[in-house]
Amino acid sequence: MNTIDTSTLVTQLTADDASTRLAAAIELGIRHEPGTAPAIVARLGAEQDFHVRENLTWAAVQLIDTALPDVLALLRDPNPLARRQAAHVLSKVGDPAVAEHLHEVIADADPQVAVKAFRAAANTGNPLVVAPLIARLSHGDDEQRDALTLALARLGEVAVPALVDA
């Protein structure tokens, strides 16, 4: 079996061919090498192909212990795609410790970023996300309102007092 070295795989994340990028993202996720996390996260906000992005997301989740600082930094990126993908990764992780980092993207001007942030916030299970989610009740389009409803339902009982007050 011909094994490709890790540095070649990292380089392939920026190849012209989407199938090459996809294969590299999958292999890097499988290899679980912490040193690749920055390159994987950097591609999250630049990748245009949906399937490649999803596998980069999966690879970032596999490496979340080392990728987390870069994923959190991506939440503040000027590119909405980068913020959306960062929230998407965090929604897969469900770490209560990242709740406060999601406050800003819960109110993001880009509707797709906000929708991903709602889910990420709910998946933390942390009561600290309730107030920022409640603040979004009268904002957004149908998709955002549906996502917000699902997020509050997922939080369950912890969201009830704030919902009653609202």
N, C-alpha and C positions, 0 to 999 in steps of 0.2 A: 504494500500500500504506500502510495506517495503522499506524505504528509507535508502540508504547507506550513511554513514557519509563521509565527504570530505576527511579526512585523509585516509580512506580505499580506496577511489577512486584514490588518489595520489599513494598509494602503488600498486594498481592494474595496474598502468601504466607500471610496470616492471614485470608483471605476465608472466609465460611461455606461456600461451594460448593467441593467437592473438585476439580472439574474446573478451576476458576479457579486454585486453588493449584497444581495439576499443571502447567497451561500456564505459570504464572509460573516455577515451578522449572525447567522445560525451557528456557524462553527465557533465564533468568539463567545457566544452564549454558552455553548457546550463546554468549551475549554475552561471557563470560569477563572480566567487569569486577571487578578485585580488591576494590574498595570494597564489593561486595555479599557478600563472604565471611562477615562476621559475622552478617548477617541470615539467610543460608542455614544456617549452622551452628546458630544459635539455634533455628531451626525443626526441626532434626533431632530434638531431644529432646522436642518438643511435638506433632509431627504424628502423628495417629492413623491416617490412611489409608495403607495399605501402599504403594500405587502412588506416592503423593506422596512418601513417605519415600524410596523407591528413587530417584526423580528428584532429590530433595534430596541424596541420597548421591552420585549421579552429578555433580551440580553442584559439590558440595564437592570431589570428586576433581579436577574440571576446574580448580579454583581452589586446589589444595592448597598451593601456594607461599605464599599469603596466608592460607589457612584453617587451616593446621596448628596454630598456637598455640591457636586457639579449639577445634579438634577435640581437642587434648591436654587442654585444660581441661575439656572435656565428659566425659572419662574419670573425673573426680572428682565429677561431678554427683550429687546425692542420688537423682535419678530414674533407675531402672534402664533405662528406654527410652533416655534420653540416653546413658548409658554404652554400651549395646548398639550404638546407631547410630554412636557415635564409633569403637568397635572395628570396626564394619562398614566405615566409611570407610577406616580404617587397613589393613584386610585387602585393600582394593582397591589401595592405594598400594604396599604391600610395601617400605617404606623401612627398611633396617637401622638407621638412626639413631633410630627410635622404639621399639626393642626394650625398653629399660629402662622406658619409660612404660607398657608393657603388663603389667609384673609384678603390679601390684595387681589389675587386672581379670582376670588369669588365675585368681586365687583368689576372684573375686567370689562373694558369697552368692547372687546371682541366677543360676540355671543358664543362661538365655539369654545373659546378658552373658558368662559364662565361655566358652560355646561360640563366640561371636563372637571373643572374645579369643584362644582357642586358634588359630583360623584366622589372625587378624591376626599373632600371634606367629610362626607357621610361615612365613607369607608374607614376613616380614622376612628369613628365612634367616640371622639373626644367632644365633651360638652362645650369646649371653647369655640367650636365652629357654628354653634346654634345662632348666636346673635348676628354674625355676618350673613348667614343664610336668611334669617328672618328679615334682615334689612333689604333683601332683594325681592320680597314678596310682590311689590307693585311694579317691578321692572321686567323688561325683556319681552320677547315674542313667545308664541305658543310653545316652541321647543324648550326655551329656557324655563318657562313656568312649569312645564311637565317634568323637566329634569329636577327643578327645585322641589316640586312635590314629592318626587321619588326619593330625593336626598333626605328630606325631612321625615318621610315615612321610614326610611332605613334607620335614621337615628332613633326613631321610636319615642319611648316615654321621656327621654331626656329633653326632647324638643317641645313637648306638650305645654308646659307652663308659658314658654315664650310665644307659642302659637296662640294660646288663649289671650295673652296680653295684647298681641298684635290685632 
